[in-house]
Amino acid sequence: MHALKVPLVDLRTQYLALKPEIMSAIEGVLDEMHLFLGPELQKFERSFAAYCECLYGVGTSSGTDALALALRACNIGPGDEVITVSNTFIATVEAIALVGATPVFVDIDPDTYLMQWQQLDQVYTSRTKALLPVHLYGHPAEMEPILDFARSHNLYVIEDASQAHGGTYQGRRVGSFGDIACFSLYYSKNLGAFGEAGVCTTSDPVLREKMCMIRDHGSRVRYCHELMGVNARLDEIQAALLQVKLPHLESWNAARQSHAAFYSEHLLDVVEAVPIVRSWASHVYCYYVVQVPERDQFRLALEKEGIGTNIHYPTPIHLQPACAAYGYTRGMLPVTEAVAERIVSLPMYPELTPEQLELVVAAVKKHIVGNVSAV
Ligand SMILES: *Cc1c(COP(=O)(O)O)cnc(C)c1O
């Protein structure tokens, strides 16, 4: 594939800036040959938990595993229902299915694309065990009413914070609201490893202990398996690399916010919707999502100009073949279904240059169908 002038995400620039530290972190782990459950994992878990204003971190092999571990630690399994959203990455729902529970969907807020908590009442049943809001695109879900609902119905709250590392709700970091929060550390997230990784945060020592056991074959002591676990550990090399990156997360998020402000200022009257940020939130722009008419044609035109775009996500999860058994059909989540036709993500990563931002804005203006202010 030819190189784009402005790719959707560029991981190389960041890597090159940190290359000496990255190489020495890898070397440090290999010199010790302590590859799993060692000092690097402990240090990363501590510093990431502190960053999220939580007591504990539990490193995992992926975000999907983090979600499954969290659900299992809360004893959620067959016969239980977990309320979540359909406008998310499949992993949110996969994790619920992985533990044998049933996902139940509510629609989303048309402005923020996040859990429409006002609908929780309509889908709650005696089998509901947990709420699983997703801080999608980098904007925190509205946690207060979600936590209130959970408290009054005796439910667990598990945050899927995979796209919102560092985002805040009412001034407090996401990851510190639910019983457990789960983060993907997939390479293209706001904080990403060089490969697969994830982490759970919690301030509950019992949940923490359970997650640590489950991720390591159900054992506290080697070859003593207290419960049926899995292999879902975060390895030492990834943990060491994540520690190189974590101190930069704040400035990377600030760069994303400044790029987003530039886009929004110039595109407000051009596209149908720029991202809305609630007064109680700070948005960390894992993705910068706008709505445009004739979306697919628009994407092709931008690609011809050398600008990468994507759709997060083109088919809502409740309409995926993998979810057929849950009995959802088109029309049941009208807001989710409608926005899936119009959303498009523009290039977003901390290292975007002013020239690249200008290129994107100019190309968007030029190719919006029916845009009268096009130059
Ligand atoms: C990336 C992502 C996940 C899954 O993470 P992996 O590390 O790829 O397993 C889960 N939920 C959301 C919202 C994500 O964006």
The ligand as a MOL file (V3000), in Angstrom:
LIG
                    3D

  0  0  0     0  0            999 V3000
M  V30 BEGIN CTAB
M  V30 COUNTS 15 15 0 0 0
M  V30 BEGIN ATOM
M  V30 1 C -9.6240 -2.1330 21.7870 0
M  V30 2 C -10.8600 -2.3310 22.5550 0
M  V30 3 C -11.1160 -3.5000 23.2940 0
M  V30 4 C -10.2990 -4.7620 23.1920 0
M  V30 5 O -9.0110 -4.6770 23.4260 0
M  V30 6 P -7.9320 -5.7400 22.8920 0
M  V30 7 O -6.7290 -5.3310 23.6400 0
M  V30 8 O -7.8090 -5.5430 21.4140 0
M  V30 9 O -8.3950 -7.0950 23.2550 0
M  V30 10 C -12.2530 -3.5540 24.0840 0
M  V30 11 N -13.1190 -2.5360 24.1240 0
M  V30 12 C -12.9440 -1.4230 23.4000 0
M  V30 13 C -13.9530 -0.3210 23.5080 0
M  V30 14 C -11.8220 -1.2820 22.5820 0
M  V30 15 O -11.6610 -0.1610 21.8680 0
M  V30 END ATOM
M  V30 BEGIN BOND
M  V30 1 1 1 2
M  V30 2 1 2 3
M  V30 3 2 2 14
M  V30 4 1 3 4
M  V30 5 2 3 10
M  V30 6 1 4 5
M  V30 7 1 5 6
M  V30 8 2 6 7
M  V30 9 1 6 8
M  V30 10 1 6 9
M  V30 11 1 10 11
M  V30 12 2 11 12
M  V30 13 1 12 13
M  V30 14 1 12 14
M  V30 15 1 14 15
M  V30 END BOND
M  V30 END CTAB
M  END
